[in-house]
Amino acid sequence: MTKSDAQKPAFDDESDDEDLDEEEYDDMELLERLETVREDMEDLGVTTLAEVIQRIQELHHKLDKR
């Protein structure tokens, strides 16, 4: 092994596969979260984040009056 070879990081195909698997898992997890948000918004009858924020404010105001 030459000196320049010793300085190069040792990467193997398995570590690359693990990184891809972790990235794919993260993407799948994010997809699941976003689909859940969409379903919840549909159930609540809201279509925008602005509507969600408005509903939250209205409920806070309603509860504060009690």
PQR file with spaces between the fields and no chain letter, atoms N, CA, C, O and H, PARSE charges and radii, in Angstrom:
ATOM       1  N    MET     1       0.851   -1.166    0.000 -0.4000 1.5000
ATOM       2  CA   MET     1       0.000    0.000    0.000 -0.0000 2.0000
ATOM       3  C    MET     1       0.899    1.232    0.000  0.5500 1.7000
ATOM       4  O    MET     1       1.828    1.336    0.801 -0.5500 1.4000
ATOM       5  N    THR     2       0.618    2.142   -0.890 -0.4000 1.5000
ATOM       6  CA   THR     2       1.414    3.362   -0.939 -0.0000 2.0000
ATOM       7  C    THR     2       0.908    4.358    0.082  0.5500 1.7000
ATOM       8  O    THR     2      -0.176    4.211    0.646 -0.5500 1.4000
ATOM       9  H    THR     2      -0.137    2.057   -1.540  0.4000 1.0000
ATOM      10  N    LYS     3       1.717    5.368    0.302 -0.4000 1.5000
ATOM      11  CA   LYS     3       1.336    6.399    1.273 -0.0000 2.0000
ATOM      12  C    LYS     3       0.035    7.081    0.853  0.5500 1.7000
ATOM      13  O    LYS     3      -0.810    7.371    1.700 -0.5500 1.4000
ATOM      14  H    LYS     3       2.598    5.488   -0.156  0.4000 1.0000
ATOM      15  N    SER     4      -0.135    7.339   -0.438 -0.4000 1.5000
ATOM      16  CA   SER     4      -1.355    8.008   -0.906 -0.0000 2.0000
ATOM      17  C    SER     4      -2.580    7.110   -0.725  0.5500 1.7000
ATOM      18  O    SER     4      -3.674    7.604   -0.452 -0.5500 1.4000
ATOM      19  H    SER     4       0.551    7.104   -1.126  0.4000 1.0000
ATOM      20  N    ASP     5      -2.403    5.785   -0.876 -0.4000 1.5000
ATOM      21  CA   ASP     5      -3.514    4.860   -0.647 -0.0000 2.0000
ATOM      22  C    ASP     5      -3.944    4.865    0.814  0.5500 1.7000
ATOM      23  O    ASP     5      -5.133    4.758    1.114 -0.5500 1.4000
ATOM      24  H    ASP     5      -1.514    5.384   -1.098  0.4000 1.0000
ATOM      25  N    ALA     6      -2.988    4.990    1.716 -0.4000 1.5000
ATOM      26  CA   ALA     6      -3.298    4.979    3.145 -0.0000 2.0000
ATOM      27  C    ALA     6      -4.083    6.215    3.555  0.5500 1.7000
ATOM      28  O    ALA     6      -4.828    6.178    4.535 -0.5500 1.4000
ATOM      29  H    ALA     6      -2.022    5.077    1.472  0.4000 1.0000
ATOM      30  N    GLN     7      -3.925    7.303    2.821 -0.4000 1.5000
ATOM      31  CA   GLN     7      -4.622    8.539    3.160 -0.0000 2.0000
ATOM      32  C    GLN     7      -6.045    8.565    2.626  0.5500 1.7000
ATOM      33  O    GLN     7      -6.860    9.355    3.102 -0.5500 1.4000
ATOM      34  H    GLN     7      -3.320    7.332    2.026  0.4000 1.0000
ATOM      35  N    LYS     8      -6.361    7.738    1.668 -0.4000 1.5000
ATOM      36  CA   LYS     8      -7.708    7.711    1.102 -0.0000 2.0000
ATOM      37  C    LYS     8      -8.661    7.026    2.070  0.5500 1.7000
ATOM      38  O    LYS     8      -8.313    6.006    2.665 -0.5500 1.4000
ATOM      39  H    LYS     8      -5.699    7.096    1.281  0.4000 1.0000
ATOM      40  N    PRO     9      -9.856    7.574    2.233 -0.5600 1.5000
ATOM      41  CA   PRO     9     -10.823    6.898    3.111  0.2800 2.0000
ATOM      42  C    PRO     9     -11.236    5.571    2.509  0.5500 1.7000
ATOM      43  O    PRO     9     -11.368    5.439    1.292 -0.5500 1.4000
ATOM      44  N    ALA    10     -11.436    4.606    3.358 -0.4000 1.5000
ATOM      45  CA   ALA    10     -11.827    3.275    2.896 -0.0000 2.0000
ATOM      46  C    ALA    10     -13.347    3.193    2.859  0.5500 1.7000
ATOM      47  O    ALA    10     -13.996    3.113    3.902 -0.5500 1.4000
ATOM      48  H    ALA    10     -11.330    4.713    4.347  0.4000 1.0000
ATOM      49  N    PHE    11     -13.905    3.212    1.668 -0.4000 1.5000
ATOM      50  CA   PHE    11     -15.350    3.080    1.494 -0.0000 2.0000
ATOM      51  C    PHE    11     -15.627    1.734    0.850  0.5500 1.7000
ATOM      52  O    PHE    11     -14.930    1.319   -0.077 -0.5500 1.4000
ATOM      53  H    PHE    11     -13.377    3.277    0.821  0.4000 1.0000
ATOM      54  N    ASP    12     -16.619    1.078    1.335 -0.4000 1.5000
ATOM      55  CA   ASP    12     -16.999   -0.176    0.708 -0.0000 2.0000
ATOM      56  C    ASP    12     -18.438   -0.051    0.236  0.5500 1.7000
ATOM      57  O    ASP    12     -19.164    0.855    0.647 -0.5500 1.4000
ATOM      58  H    ASP    12     -17.185    1.415    2.088  0.4000 1.0000
ATOM      59  N    ASP    13     -18.836   -0.960   -0.619 -0.4000 1.5000
ATOM      60  CA   ASP    13     -20.184   -0.917   -1.179 -0.0000 2.0000
ATOM      61  C    ASP    13     -21.251   -1.042   -0.108  0.5500 1.7000
ATOM      62  O    ASP    13     -22.328   -0.463   -0.247 -0.5500 1.4000
ATOM      63  H    ASP    13     -18.247   -1.696   -0.952  0.4000 1.0000
ATOM      64  N    GLU    14     -20.979   -1.782    0.955 -0.4000 1.5000
ATOM      65  CA   GLU    14     -21.969   -1.966    2.015 -0.0000 2.0000
ATOM      66  C    GLU    14     -22.302   -0.653    2.702  0.5500 1.7000
ATOM      67  O    GLU    14     -23.472   -0.383    2.973 -0.5500 1.4000
ATOM      68  H    GLU    14     -20.103   -2.252    1.068  0.4000 1.0000
ATOM      69  N    SER    15     -21.300    0.172    2.990 -0.4000 1.5000
ATOM      70  CA   SER    15     -21.586    1.444    3.654 -0.0000 2.0000
ATOM      71  C    SER    15     -22.378    2.357    2.730  0.5500 1.7000
ATOM      72  O    SER    15     -23.240    3.102    3.197 -0.5500 1.4000
ATOM      73  H    SER    15     -20.349   -0.047    2.769  0.4000 1.0000
ATOM      74  N    ASP    16     -22.106    2.316    1.426 -0.4000 1.5000
ATOM      75  CA   ASP    16     -22.891    3.095    0.476 -0.0000 2.0000
ATOM      76  C    ASP    16     -24.333    2.607    0.453  0.5500 1.7000
ATOM      77  O    ASP    16     -25.263    3.413    0.408 -0.5500 1.4000
ATOM      78  H    ASP    16     -21.406    1.710    1.047  0.4000 1.0000
ATOM      79  N    ASP    17     -24.523    1.284    0.483 -0.4000 1.5000
ATOM      80  CA   ASP    17     -25.869    0.715    0.498 -0.0000 2.0000
ATOM      81  C    ASP    17     -26.608    1.100    1.767  0.5500 1.7000
ATOM      82  O    ASP    17     -27.802    1.395    1.727 -0.5500 1.4000
ATOM      83  H    ASP    17     -23.768    0.629    0.519  0.4000 1.0000
ATOM      84  N    GLU    18     -25.901    1.099    2.904 -0.4000 1.5000
ATOM      85  CA   GLU    18     -26.529    1.472    4.172 -0.0000 2.0000
ATOM      86  C    GLU    18     -26.969    2.925    4.137  0.5500 1.7000
ATOM      87  O    GLU    18     -28.046    3.256    4.634 -0.5500 1.4000
ATOM      88  H    GLU    18     -24.931    0.860    2.937  0.4000 1.0000
ATOM      89  N    ASP    19     -26.149    3.800    3.553 -0.4000 1.5000
ATOM      90  CA   ASP    19     -26.513    5.209    3.437 -0.0000 2.0000
ATOM      91  C    ASP    19     -27.754    5.367    2.574  0.5500 1.7000
ATOM      92  O    ASP    19     -28.655    6.136    2.908 -0.5500 1.4000
ATOM      93  H    ASP    19     -25.274    3.531    3.149  0.4000 1.0000
ATOM      94  N    LEU    20     -27.800    4.645    1.472 -0.4000 1.5000
ATOM      95  CA   LEU    20     -28.971    4.711    0.608 -0.0000 2.0000
ATOM      96  C    LEU    20     -30.192    4.166    1.326  0.5500 1.7000
ATOM      97  O    LEU    20     -31.279    4.735    1.217 -0.5500 1.4000
ATOM      98  H    LEU    20     -27.068    4.020    1.201  0.4000 1.0000
ATOM      99  N    ASP    21     -30.033    3.079    2.053 -0.4000 1.5000
ATOM     100  CA   ASP    21     -31.153    2.509    2.783 -0.0000 2.0000
ATOM     101  C    ASP    21     -31.658    3.480    3.838  0.5500 1.7000
ATOM     102  O    ASP    21     -32.867    3.614    4.026 -0.5500 1.4000
ATOM     103  H    ASP    21     -29.150    2.617    2.142  0.4000 1.0000
ATOM     104  N    GLU    22     -30.750    4.156    4.527 -0.4000 1.5000
ATOM     105  CA   GLU    22     -31.147    5.127    5.548 -0.0000 2.0000
ATOM     106  C    GLU    22     -31.862    6.310    4.903  0.5500 1.7000
ATOM     107  O    GLU    22     -32.864    6.794    5.430 -0.5500 1.4000
ATOM     108  H    GLU    22     -29.768    4.046    4.374  0.4000 1.0000
ATOM     109  N    GLU    23     -31.352    6.774    3.771 -0.4000 1.5000
ATOM     110  CA   GLU    23     -31.987    7.885    3.059 -0.0000 2.0000
ATOM     111  C    GLU    23     -33.368    7.469    2.566  0.5500 1.7000
ATOM     112  O    GLU    23     -34.323    8.239    2.665 -0.5500 1.4000
ATOM     113  H    GLU    23     -30.537    6.382    3.343  0.4000 1.0000
ATOM     114  N    GLU    24     -33.475    6.260    2.040 -0.4000 1.5000
ATOM     115  CA   GLU    24     -34.762    5.760    1.566 -0.0000 2.0000
ATOM     116  C    GLU    24     -35.742    5.636    2.729  0.5500 1.7000
ATOM     117  O    GLU    24     -36.916    5.978    2.590 -0.5500 1.4000
ATOM     118  H    GLU    24     -32.700    5.634    1.960  0.4000 1.0000
ATOM     119  N    TYR    25     -35.270    5.154    3.863 -0.4000 1.5000
ATOM     120  CA   TYR    25     -36.115    5.045    5.048 -0.0000 2.0000
ATOM     121  C    TYR    25     -36.608    6.424    5.476  0.5500 1.7000
ATOM     122  O    TYR    25     -37.787    6.597    5.787 -0.5500 1.4000
ATOM     123  H    TYR    25     -34.316    4.877    3.976  0.4000 1.0000
ATOM     124  N    ASP    26     -35.705    7.407    5.491 -0.4000 1.5000
ATOM     125  CA   ASP    26     -36.088    8.772    5.860 -0.0000 2.0000
ATOM     126  C    ASP    26     -37.136    9.325    4.901  0.5500 1.7000
ATOM     127  O    ASP    26     -38.089    9.979    5.323 -0.5500 1.4000
ATOM     128  H    ASP    26     -34.747    7.266    5.238  0.4000 1.0000
ATOM     129  N    ASP    27     -36.955    9.059    3.605 -0.4000 1.5000
ATOM     130  CA   ASP    27     -37.931    9.513    2.611 -0.0000 2.0000
ATOM     131  C    ASP    27     -39.285    8.848    2.818  0.5500 1.7000
ATOM     132  O    ASP    27     -40.326    9.498    2.722 -0.5500 1.4000
ATOM     133  H    ASP    27     -36.181    8.528    3.262  0.4000 1.0000
ATOM     134  N    MET    28     -39.266    7.553    3.101 -0.4000 1.5000
ATOM     135  CA   MET    28     -40.523    6.831    3.331 -0.0000 2.0000
ATOM     136  C    MET    28     -41.220    7.352    4.591  0.5500 1.7000
ATOM     137  O    MET    28     -42.443    7.487    4.615 -0.5500 1.4000
ATOM     138  H    MET    28     -38.421    7.024    3.180  0.4000 1.0000
ATOM     139  N    GLU    29     -40.446    7.641    5.627 -0.4000 1.5000
ATOM     140  CA   GLU    29     -41.004    8.174    6.871 -0.0000 2.0000
ATOM     141  C    GLU    29     -41.629    9.553    6.635  0.5500 1.7000
ATOM     142  O    GLU    29     -42.716    9.835    7.141 -0.5500 1.4000
ATOM     143  H    GLU    29     -39.452    7.532    5.608  0.4000 1.0000
ATOM     144  N    LEU    30     -40.951   10.407    5.874 -0.4000 1.5000
ATOM     145  CA   LEU    30     -41.481   11.728    5.551 -0.0000 2.0000
ATOM     146  C    LEU    30     -42.748   11.608    4.715  0.5500 1.7000
ATOM     147  O    LEU    30     -43.716   12.332    4.943 -0.5500 1.4000
ATOM     148  H    LEU    30     -40.069   10.178    5.463  0.4000 1.0000
ATOM     149  N    LEU    31     -42.743   10.703    3.756 -0.4000 1.5000
ATOM     150  CA   LEU    31     -43.926   10.474    2.933 -0.0000 2.0000
ATOM     151  C    LEU    31     -45.115   10.072    3.795  0.5500 1.7000
ATOM     152  O    LEU    31     -46.219   10.580    3.599 -0.5500 1.4000
ATOM     153  H    LEU    31     -41.956   10.114    3.571  0.4000 1.0000
ATOM     154  N    GLU    32     -44.907    9.182    4.728 -0.4000 1.5000
ATOM     155  CA   GLU    32     -45.971    8.733    5.632 -0.0000 2.0000
ATOM     156  C    GLU    32     -46.515    9.904    6.449  0.5500 1.7000
ATOM     157  O    GLU    32     -47.728   10.044    6.605 -0.5500 1.4000
ATOM     158  H    GLU    32     -44.010    8.769    4.887  0.4000 1.0000
ATOM     159  N    ARG    33     -45.627   10.737    6.965 -0.4000 1.5000
ATOM     160  CA   ARG    33     -46.055   11.899    7.759 -0.0000 2.0000
ATOM     161  C    ARG    33     -46.875   12.864    6.917  0.5500 1.7000
ATOM     162  O    ARG    33     -47.915   13.349    7.361 -0.5500 1.4000
ATOM     163  H    ARG    33     -44.642   10.623    6.838  0.4000 1.0000
ATOM     164  N    LEU    34     -46.410   13.144    5.702 -0.4000 1.5000
ATOM     165  CA   LEU    34     -47.122   14.070    4.827 -0.0000 2.0000
ATOM     166  C    LEU    34     -48.487   13.527    4.419  0.5500 1.7000
ATOM     167  O    LEU    34     -49.458   14.280    4.355 -0.5500 1.4000
ATOM     168  H    LEU    34     -45.564   12.749    5.342  0.4000 1.0000
ATOM     169  N    GLU    35     -48.568   12.230    4.143 -0.4000 1.5000
ATOM     170  CA   GLU    35     -49.859   11.630    3.803 -0.0000 2.0000
ATOM     171  C    GLU    35     -50.818   11.711    4.984  0.5500 1.7000
ATOM     172  O    GLU    35     -52.014   11.932    4.794 -0.5500 1.4000
ATOM     173  H    GLU    35     -47.778   11.618    4.194  0.4000 1.0000
ATOM     174  N    THR    36     -50.311   11.535    6.192 -0.4000 1.5000
ATOM     175  CA   THR    36     -51.139   11.651    7.393 -0.0000 2.0000
ATOM     176  C    THR    36     -51.653   13.078    7.550  0.5500 1.7000
ATOM     177  O    THR    36     -52.820   13.289    7.881 -0.5500 1.4000
ATOM     178  H    THR    36     -49.340   11.356    6.347  0.4000 1.0000
ATOM     179  N    VAL    37     -50.785   14.054    7.311 -0.4000 1.5000
ATOM     180  CA   VAL    37     -51.205   15.459    7.385 -0.0000 2.0000
ATOM     181  C    VAL    37     -52.312   15.718    6.367  0.5500 1.7000
ATOM     182  O    VAL    37     -53.318   16.349    6.689 -0.5500 1.4000
ATOM     183  H    VAL    37     -49.837   13.883    7.042  0.4000 1.0000
ATOM     184  N    ARG    38     -52.128   15.236    5.151 -0.4000 1.5000
ATOM     185  CA   ARG    38     -53.140   15.433    4.108 -0.0000 2.0000
ATOM     186  C    ARG    38     -54.467   14.817    4.516  0.5500 1.7000
ATOM     187  O    ARG    38     -55.513   15.450    4.369 -0.5500 1.4000
ATOM     188  H    ARG    38     -51.310   14.724    4.890  0.4000 1.0000
ATOM     189  N    GLU    39     -54.441   13.596    5.023 -0.4000 1.5000
ATOM     190  CA   GLU    39     -55.673   12.928    5.445 -0.0000 2.0000
ATOM     191  C    GLU    39     -56.346   13.687    6.585  0.5500 1.7000
ATOM     192  O    GLU    39     -57.567   13.845    6.590 -0.5500 1.4000
ATOM     193  H    GLU    39     -53.592   13.082    5.142  0.4000 1.0000
ATOM     194  N    ASP    40     -55.557   14.155    7.547 -0.4000 1.5000
ATOM     195  CA   ASP    40     -56.114   14.930    8.662 -0.0000 2.0000
ATOM     196  C    ASP    40     -56.742   16.223    8.162  0.5500 1.7000
ATOM     197  O    ASP    40     -57.818   16.606    8.623 -0.5500 1.4000
ATOM     198  H    ASP    40     -54.566   14.026    7.543  0.4000 1.0000
ATOM     199  N    MET    41     -56.092   16.893    7.236 -0.4000 1.5000
ATOM     200  CA   MET    41     -56.644   18.135    6.685 -0.0000 2.0000
ATOM     201  C    MET    41     -57.952   17.862    5.955  0.5500 1.7000
ATOM     202  O    MET    41     -58.904   18.633    6.080 -0.5500 1.4000
ATOM     203  H    MET    41     -55.218   16.583    6.861  0.4000 1.0000
ATOM     204  N    GLU    42     -58.007   16.781    5.200 -0.4000 1.5000
ATOM     205  CA   GLU    42     -59.244   16.422    4.511 -0.0000 2.0000
ATOM     206  C    GLU    42     -60.349   16.139    5.514  0.5500 1.7000
ATOM     207  O    GLU    42     -61.481   16.584    5.327 -0.5500 1.4000
ATOM     208  H    GLU    42     -57.234   16.155    5.099  0.4000 1.0000
ATOM     209  N    ASP    43     -60.038   15.402    6.579 -0.4000 1.5000
ATOM     210  CA   ASP    43     -61.024   15.090    7.618 -0.0000 2.0000
ATOM     211  C    ASP    43     -61.540   16.353    8.294  0.5500 1.7000
ATOM     212  O    ASP    43     -62.716   16.433    8.650 -0.5500 1.4000
ATOM     213  H    ASP    43     -59.118   15.040    6.731  0.4000 1.0000
ATOM     214  N    LEU    44     -60.667   17.338    8.472 -0.4000 1.5000
ATOM     215  CA   LEU    44     -61.040   18.587    9.142 -0.0000 2.0000
ATOM     216  C    LEU    44     -61.675   19.604    8.201  0.5500 1.7000
ATOM     217  O    LEU    44     -62.189   20.630    8.646 -0.5500 1.4000
ATOM     218  H    LEU    44     -59.712   17.274    8.182  0.4000 1.0000
ATOM     219  N    GLY    45     -61.640   19.325    6.922 -0.4000 1.5000
ATOM     220  CA   GLY    45     -62.242   20.230    5.947 -0.0000 2.0000
ATOM     221  C    GLY    45     -61.414   21.480    5.680  0.5500 1.7000
ATOM     222  O    GLY    45     -61.965   22.527    5.339 -0.5500 1.4000
ATOM     223  H    GLY    45     -61.222   18.492    6.561  0.4000 1.0000
ATOM     224  N    VAL    46     -60.110   21.382    5.828 -0.4000 1.5000
ATOM     225  CA   VAL    46     -59.227   22.507    5.517 -0.0000 2.0000
ATOM     226  C    VAL    46     -58.325   22.123    4.350  0.5500 1.7000
ATOM     227  O    VAL    46     -57.974   20.959    4.158 -0.5500 1.4000
ATOM     228  H    VAL    46     -59.662   20.532    6.104  0.4000 1.0000
ATOM     229  N    THR    47     -57.962   23.153    3.575 -0.4000 1.5000
ATOM     230  CA   THR    47     -57.144   22.865    2.399 -0.0000 2.0000
ATOM     231  C    THR    47     -55.811   23.596    2.392  0.5500 1.7000
ATOM     232  O    THR    47     -54.933   23.292    1.583 -0.5500 1.4000
ATOM     233  H    THR    47     -58.247   24.098    3.731  0.4000 1.0000
ATOM     234  N    THR    48     -55.659   24.565    3.297 -0.4000 1.5000
ATOM     235  CA   THR    48     -54.401   25.317    3.331 -0.0000 2.0000
ATOM     236  C    THR    48     -53.886   25.428    4.761  0.5500 1.7000
ATOM     237  O    THR    48     -54.634   25.261    5.725 -0.5500 1.4000
ATOM     238  H    THR    48     -56.372   24.812    3.954  0.4000 1.0000
ATOM     239  N    LEU    49     -52.607   25.711    4.874 -0.4000 1.5000
ATOM     240  CA   LEU    49     -52.014   25.941    6.183 -0.0000 2.0000
ATOM     241  C    LEU    49     -52.638   27.174    6.831  0.5500 1.7000
ATOM     242  O    LEU    49     -52.811   27.218    8.049 -0.5500 1.4000
ATOM     243  H    LEU    49     -52.000   25.846    4.091  0.4000 1.0000
ATOM     244  N    ALA    50     -52.974   28.171    6.020 -0.4000 1.5000
ATOM     245  CA   ALA    50     -53.610   29.383    6.550 -0.0000 2.0000
ATOM     246  C    ALA    50     -54.934   29.042    7.235  0.5500 1.7000
ATOM     247  O    ALA    50     -55.253   29.607    8.281 -0.5500 1.4000
ATOM     248  H    ALA    50     -52.834   28.135    5.030  0.4000 1.0000
ATOM     249  N    GLU    51     -55.702   28.125    6.654 -0.4000 1.5000
ATOM     250  CA   GLU    51     -56.961   27.695    7.282 -0.0000 2.0000
ATOM     251  C    GLU    51     -56.702   26.976    8.601  0.5500 1.7000
ATOM     252  O    GLU    51     -57.438   27.170    9.569 -0.5500 1.4000
ATOM     253  H    GLU    51     -55.443   27.667    5.804  0.4000 1.0000
ATOM     254  N    VAL    52     -55.679   26.163    8.643 -0.4000 1.5000
ATOM     255  CA   VAL    52     -55.326   25.454    9.880 -0.0000 2.0000
ATOM     256  C    VAL    52     -54.977   26.467   10.964  0.5500 1.7000
ATOM     257  O    VAL    52     -55.452   26.359   12.094 -0.5500 1.4000
ATOM     258  H    VAL    52     -55.081   26.006    7.857  0.4000 1.0000
ATOM     259  N    ILE    53     -54.156   27.441   10.626 -0.4000 1.5000
ATOM     260  CA   ILE    53     -53.751   28.464   11.589 -0.0000 2.0000
ATOM     261  C    ILE    53     -54.961   29.255   12.070  0.5500 1.7000
ATOM     262  O    ILE    53     -55.086   29.540   13.261 -0.5500 1.4000
ATOM     263  H    ILE    53     -53.770   27.529    9.707  0.4000 1.0000
ATOM     264  N    GLN    54     -55.844   29.608   11.157 -0.4000 1.5000
ATOM     265  CA   GLN    54     -57.054   30.350   11.524 -0.0000 2.0000
ATOM     266  C    GLN    54     -57.928   29.541   12.475  0.5500 1.7000
ATOM     267  O    GLN    54     -58.423   30.071   13.471 -0.5500 1.4000
ATOM     268  H    GLN    54     -55.742   29.377   10.189  0.4000 1.0000
ATOM     269  N    ARG    55     -58.119   28.262   12.171 -0.4000 1.5000
ATOM     270  CA   ARG    55     -58.931   27.401   13.047 -0.0000 2.0000
ATOM     271  C    ARG    55     -58.308   27.284   14.430  0.5500 1.7000
ATOM     272  O    ARG    55     -59.024   27.293   15.431 -0.5500 1.4000
ATOM     273  H    ARG    55     -57.718   27.831   11.363  0.4000 1.0000
ATOM     274  N    ILE    56     -57.004   27.175   14.502 -0.4000 1.5000
ATOM     275  CA   ILE    56     -56.307   27.096   15.787 -0.0000 2.0000
ATOM     276  C    ILE    56     -56.551   28.375   16.582  0.5500 1.7000
ATOM     277  O    ILE    56     -56.872   28.327   17.769 -0.5500 1.4000
ATOM     278  H    ILE    56     -56.422   27.167   13.689  0.4000 1.0000
ATOM     279  N    GLN    57     -56.396   29.513   15.920 -0.4000 1.5000
ATOM     280  CA   GLN    57     -56.610   30.792   16.599 -0.0000 2.0000
ATOM     281  C    GLN    57     -58.047   30.918   17.097  0.5500 1.7000
ATOM     282  O    GLN    57     -58.282   31.383   18.212 -0.5500 1.4000
ATOM     283  H    GLN    57     -56.134   29.553   14.956  0.4000 1.0000
ATOM     284  N    GLU    58     -59.006   30.504   16.271 -0.4000 1.5000
ATOM     285  CA   GLU    58     -60.415   30.572   16.667 -0.0000 2.0000
ATOM     286  C    GLU    58     -60.679   29.705   17.893  0.5500 1.7000
ATOM     287  O    GLU    58     -61.385   30.122   18.812 -0.5500 1.4000
ATOM     288  H    GLU    58     -58.815   30.126   15.365  0.4000 1.0000
ATOM     289  N    LEU    59     -60.119   28.512   17.908 -0.4000 1.5000
ATOM     290  CA   LEU    59     -60.330   27.617   19.047 -0.0000 2.0000
ATOM     291  C    LEU    59     -59.640   28.136   20.306  0.5500 1.7000
ATOM     292  O    LEU    59     -60.185   28.013   21.403 -0.5500 1.4000
ATOM     293  H    LEU    59     -59.545   28.173   17.161  0.4000 1.0000
ATOM     294  N    HIS    60     -58.457   28.710   20.159 -0.4000 1.5000
ATOM     295  CA   HIS    60     -57.792   29.321   21.318 -0.0000 2.0000
ATOM     296  C    HIS    60     -58.657   30.443   21.885  0.5500 1.7000
ATOM     297  O    HIS    60     -58.847   30.543   23.098 -0.5500 1.4000
ATOM     298  H    HIS    60     -58.015   28.810   19.268  0.4000 1.0000
ATOM     299  N    HIS    61     -59.177   31.282   20.998 -0.4000 1.5000
ATOM     300  CA   HIS    61     -60.017   32.401   21.424 -0.0000 2.0000
ATOM     301  C    HIS    61     -61.281   31.886   22.120  0.5500 1.7000
ATOM     302  O    HIS    61     -61.676   32.401   23.166 -0.5500 1.4000
ATOM     303  H    HIS    61     -59.023   31.201   20.014  0.4000 1.0000
ATOM     304  N    LYS    62     -61.901   30.877   21.536 -0.4000 1.5000
ATOM     305  CA   LYS    62     -63.118   30.292   22.120 -0.0000 2.0000
ATOM     306  C    LYS    62     -62.834   29.730   23.512  0.5500 1.7000
ATOM     307  O    LYS    62     -63.606   29.958   24.443 -0.5500 1.4000
ATOM     308  H    LYS    62     -61.580   30.459   20.687  0.4000 1.0000
ATOM     309  N    LEU    63     -61.741   29.003   23.655 -0.4000 1.5000
ATOM     310  CA   LEU    63     -61.398   28.398   24.942 -0.0000 2.0000
ATOM     311  C    LEU    63     -60.975   29.445   25.971  0.5500 1.7000
ATOM     312  O    LEU    63     -61.223   29.276   27.165 -0.5500 1.4000
ATOM     313  H    LEU    63     -61.114   28.818   22.899  0.4000 1.0000
ATOM     314  N    ASP    64     -60.341   30.519   25.517 -0.4000 1.5000
ATOM     315  CA   ASP    64     -59.931   31.578   26.434 -0.0000 2.0000
ATOM     316  C    ASP    64     -61.137   32.316   27.013  0.5500 1.7000
ATOM     317  O    ASP    64     -61.066   32.849   28.121 -0.5500 1.4000
ATOM     318  H    ASP    64     -60.139   30.655   24.547  0.4000 1.0000
ATOM     319  N    LYS    65     -62.236   32.349   26.275 -0.4000 1.5000
ATOM     320  CA   LYS    65     -63.447   33.039   26.736 -0.0000 2.0000
ATOM     321  C    LYS    65     -64.142   32.269   27.857  0.5500 1.7000
ATOM     322  O    LYS    65     -64.928   32.852   28.604 -0.5500 1.4000
ATOM     323  H    LYS    65     -62.294   31.916   25.375  0.4000 1.0000
ATOM     324  N    ARG    66     -63.872   30.997   27.984 -0.4000 1.5000
ATOM     325  CA   ARG    66     -64.548   30.162   28.993 -0.0000 2.0000
ATOM     326  C    ARG    66     -64.005   30.388   30.361  0.5500 1.7000
ATOM     327  O    ARG    66     -64.464   29.765   31.319 -0.5500 1.4000
ATOM     328  H    ARG    66     -63.234   30.523   27.377  0.4000 1.0000
